[in-house]
């Protein structure tokens, strides 16, 4: 009987160690991510808001009002980082990229998508979901960028501001990267103090120091 009890205790100890190891392995990538350099993009003068945002606000005024906690800084934790990963993955998996022309017969229309939509629609849904999870509106900034290559196409991503810097949620990748790790040229984004004020990016951007990237 004693041998049986000892065996059960050993199994329980091994199981607990396995759970702890699993939790540690999950935490390590988050802590490595949080250890990257803290660097904020240089913002320039106010610029015109995209026509799609203006149309969206005309139809969804409640989503365009400045929040009471608009400019509150978010202290990024591994748990909040996990929220970003889960939201980014959920929306990317749920919404199949489809052009506005195919859906609405027009070149540009911003709306909250169900199961189909383009990059702006996908960004709007991520912004809405994170706001419902408690992220302040001023930390969730719709951002327009230019993709590299001969075509230099326009694209939209969600910038998430925190005390650790600015992260990018993108429908083209499941990864979350800091703004300086992406391939894009940044064009404009919402102001952190008012979603209806858009600002251009500075022509000169700070560069991070060389550091090992763990992915």
Backbone torsions as a table, in degrees:
resi	resn	phi	psi	omega
1	UNK	NA	-43.8	179.4
2	UNK	-62.1	-39.3	178.3
3	UNK	-62.7	-37.0	178.9
4	UNK	-65.7	-42.5	179.2
5	UNK	-63.7	-41.5	179.6
6	UNK	-63.5	-39.4	178.7
7	UNK	-63.4	-41.5	179.6
8	UNK	-65.2	-39.2	179.1
9	UNK	-64.4	-41.0	178.7
10	UNK	-63.3	-41.8	178.5
11	UNK	-63.3	-41.2	179.3
12	UNK	-63.5	-41.1	179.0
13	UNK	-64.1	-42.7	178.3
14	UNK	-64.2	-41.0	179.5
15	UNK	-63.0	-44.0	179.0
16	UNK	-62.7	-40.4	178.2
17	UNK	-64.1	-38.3	178.6
18	UNK	-64.5	-41.8	177.2
19	UNK	-63.0	-44.6	179.7
20	UNK	-61.2	-41.6	179.2
21	UNK	-64.6	-39.8	179.3
22	UNK	-64.1	-43.5	178.8
23	UNK	-63.0	-40.7	179.4
24	UNK	-63.4	-42.5	-178.9
25	UNK	-65.7	-31.7	177.5
26	UNK	-72.7	-33.8	-176.3
27	UNK	-76.5	-31.5	-175.2
28	UNK	-56.8	-46.9	178.7
29	UNK	-59.6	-38.5	179.6
30	UNK	-63.8	-44.3	-179.2
31	UNK	-67.7	-34.3	175.6
32	UNK	-65.3	-40.5	178.3
33	UNK	-62.4	-45.5	-177.4
34	UNK	-69.3	-15.9	179.7
35	UNK	-85.1	-5.3	-179.9
36	UNK	-68.6	161.2	-176.8
37	UNK	-59.0	139.6	175.2
38	UNK	-87.7	117.7	-174.1
39	UNK	-149.2	127.6	-179.9
40	UNK	-105.3	143.3	178.9
41	UNK	-68.2	149.2	177.4
42	UNK	-83.0	126.2	-177.6
43	UNK	-106.3	140.5	-179.0
44	UNK	-103.7	-142.8	-174.7
45	UNK	-79.1	164.4	175.1
46	UNK	-62.4	146.8	-179.7
47	UNK	-138.8	172.3	-177.3
48	UNK	-72.5	137.4	176.5
49	UNK	-69.5	147.0	176.7
50	UNK	-58.5	145.6	180.0
51	UNK	-60.6	-32.3	178.8
52	UNK	-64.7	-37.1	176.6
53	UNK	-66.3	-42.1	178.9
54	UNK	-62.1	-41.9	177.5
55	UNK	-65.7	-42.2	179.3
56	UNK	-61.3	-43.1	-178.3
57	UNK	-68.7	-32.0	176.8
58	UNK	-63.8	-27.9	-178.0
59	UNK	-100.4	-17.7	-175.4
60	UNK	-138.9	63.7	-173.5
61	UNK	-59.3	-33.8	-177.2
62	UNK	-65.8	-23.5	179.1
63	UNK	-86.3	-1.5	-174.0
64	UNK	-119.1	1.0	178.3
65	UNK	-80.7	140.7	175.2
66	UNK	-59.8	137.0	179.5
67	UNK	-81.3	158.7	178.8
68	UNK	-62.9	-29.8	179.9
69	UNK	-106.3	31.7	-171.0
70	UNK	-49.2	-46.9	-172.2
71	UNK	-101.9	14.4	-179.0
72	UNK	-67.0	133.0	178.0
73	UNK	-78.5	139.6	177.5
74	UNK	-98.0	127.5	174.0
75	UNK	-87.3	110.1	-173.6
76	UNK	-75.9	127.0	177.8
77	UNK	-120.7	165.4	174.6
78	UNK	-56.4	-34.7	180.0
79	UNK	-67.6	-42.6	178.5
80	UNK	-69.5	-35.7	176.1
81	UNK	-61.9	-39.4	177.3
82	UNK	-63.1	-38.1	175.3
83	UNK	-58.0	-42.5	179.6
84	UNK	-63.6	-45.0	179.1
85	UNK	-60.3	-46.2	-176.6
86	UNK	-66.1	-41.5	179.5
87	UNK	-67.1	-44.3	179.8
88	UNK	-59.7	-45.9	-178.9
89	UNK	-67.0	-43.8	-178.2
90	UNK	-58.7	-48.9	-177.1
91	UNK	-70.0	-41.6	178.6
92	UNK	-60.4	-38.3	-179.7
93	UNK	-75.3	-33.8	-173.6
94	UNK	-78.4	-38.7	-171.5
95	UNK	-103.2	116.5	176.7
96	UNK	-81.7	125.2	-178.7
97	UNK	-60.4	126.6	179.4
98	UNK	-144.1	135.8	-176.0
99	UNK	-69.9	154.5	175.6
100	UNK	-62.3	-35.1	180.0
101	UNK	-62.5	-41.3	179.4
102	UNK	-69.9	-35.4	-176.8
103	UNK	-84.1	-41.1	-170.3
104	UNK	-123.1	-4.9	-179.5
105	UNK	72.4	23.9	177.9
106	UNK	-142.7	159.2	-173.4
107	UNK	-71.2	-30.7	-173.6
108	UNK	-145.1	123.1	172.4
109	UNK	-154.6	123.5	178.5
110	UNK	-99.7	130.7	178.3
111	UNK	-159.1	160.0	174.6
112	UNK	-74.4	123.2	-173.3
113	UNK	-86.4	159.9	169.8
114	UNK	-95.3	-75.6	179.0
115	UNK	-126.4	-1.8	177.6
116	UNK	-139.8	148.6	178.6
117	UNK	170.7	168.2	178.8
118	UNK	-97.3	-170.1	-170.5
119	UNK	-62.4	-38.1	178.7
120	UNK	-64.8	-40.6	179.5
121	UNK	-63.7	-40.9	-179.9
122	UNK	-64.5	-40.8	176.9
123	UNK	-62.6	-43.2	179.8
124	UNK	-60.1	-39.7	179.9
125	UNK	-68.9	-41.8	177.5
126	UNK	-62.2	-42.3	178.9
127	UNK	-60.7	-44.6	-179.2
128	UNK	-64.1	-45.2	-176.9
129	UNK	-66.9	-42.0	-179.8
130	UNK	-68.5	-35.7	176.3
131	UNK	-62.4	-38.9	178.2
132	UNK	-67.6	-26.2	177.1
133	UNK	-81.2	-3.7	175.7
134	UNK	108.7	0.7	177.2
135	UNK	-70.8	132.7	178.6
136	UNK	-65.9	145.7	-177.2
137	UNK	-58.8	-33.5	-179.0
138	UNK	-69.1	-9.9	176.7
139	UNK	-96.5	-4.2	-175.1
140	UNK	-117.4	94.1	-167.9
141	UNK	-114.5	115.3	175.2
142	UNK	-64.9	133.9	-170.4
143	UNK	-133.7	133.0	175.1
144	UNK	-100.5	139.7	-177.0
145	UNK	-137.0	167.8	174.6
146	UNK	-116.0	127.4	179.4
147	UNK	-77.7	152.8	179.7
148	UNK	-76.7	169.8	177.3
149	UNK	105.7	170.6	-177.3
150	UNK	-58.3	-36.5	-176.5
151	UNK	-72.2	-33.1	-178.8
152	UNK	48.8	54.1	-178.2
153	UNK	-72.8	153.6	176.5
154	UNK	-84.9	150.5	-175.9
155	UNK	-151.6	160.9	177.4
156	UNK	-126.3	139.2	177.2
157	UNK	-135.6	169.6	176.0
158	UNK	-106.5	121.5	172.6
159	UNK	-89.3	129.5	176.7
160	UNK	-113.7	115.6	-178.5
161	UNK	-89.0	141.1	175.7
162	UNK	-151.2	178.5	177.2
163	UNK	-67.8	-15.9	179.7
164	UNK	-93.6	2.8	-178.4
165	UNK	117.2	-163.2	-172.6
166	UNK	-116.2	122.7	-177.6
167	UNK	-105.5	155.3	-177.0
168	UNK	-115.7	125.6	171.8
169	UNK	-104.3	124.2	-167.9
170	UNK	-135.1	136.1	179.1
171	UNK	-74.6	-8.8	-179.2
172	UNK	-90.3	-2.5	179.6
173	UNK	-155.1	146.1	174.1
174	UNK	-78.4	-13.6	-179.5
175	UNK	-72.7	149.2	168.5
176	UNK	-109.0	124.9	-176.9
177	UNK	-121.9	153.3	167.6
178	UNK	-71.0	154.5	-173.1
179	UNK	-54.3	-35.6	-175.5
180	UNK	-78.8	-4.6	178.9
181	UNK	-96.2	-7.1	-176.7
182	UNK	-86.2	173.8	-178.5
183	UNK	-93.2	-1.2	-167.4
184	UNK	-85.7	157.7	163.7
185	UNK	-100.5	124.4	-173.5
186	UNK	-85.4	134.7	-175.2
187	UNK	-106.5	-60.9	-178.4
188	UNK	-155.2	162.2	175.5
189	UNK	-157.6	171.0	176.7
190	UNK	-69.5	150.0	173.9
191	UNK	-73.1	147.9	178.0
192	UNK	-71.8	-13.5	-178.4
193	UNK	-101.5	-17.2	-179.9
194	UNK	-158.6	119.1	-176.8
195	UNK	-66.3	-16.1	-179.6
196	UNK	-90.7	-5.7	174.3
197	UNK	-100.5	124.6	179.2
198	UNK	-110.4	144.4	-177.9
199	UNK	-127.3	147.9	176.0
200	UNK	-84.1	160.2	174.6
201	UNK	-86.8	148.5	177.5
202	UNK	-65.1	151.4	-179.4
203	UNK	-69.4	-27.2	177.0
204	UNK	-111.9	125.9	-179.0
205	UNK	-113.0	144.6	177.5
206	UNK	-65.9	150.2	-179.8
207	UNK	-113.8	136.7	179.9
208	UNK	-74.0	155.8	173.3
209	UNK	-69.0	159.8	177.8
210	UNK	-65.4	134.3	179.5
211	UNK	-153.9	151.7	178.2
212	UNK	-71.9	132.7	179.3
213	UNK	-102.2	123.9	177.6
214	UNK	-105.9	122.2	-179.6
215	UNK	-132.6	NA	NA
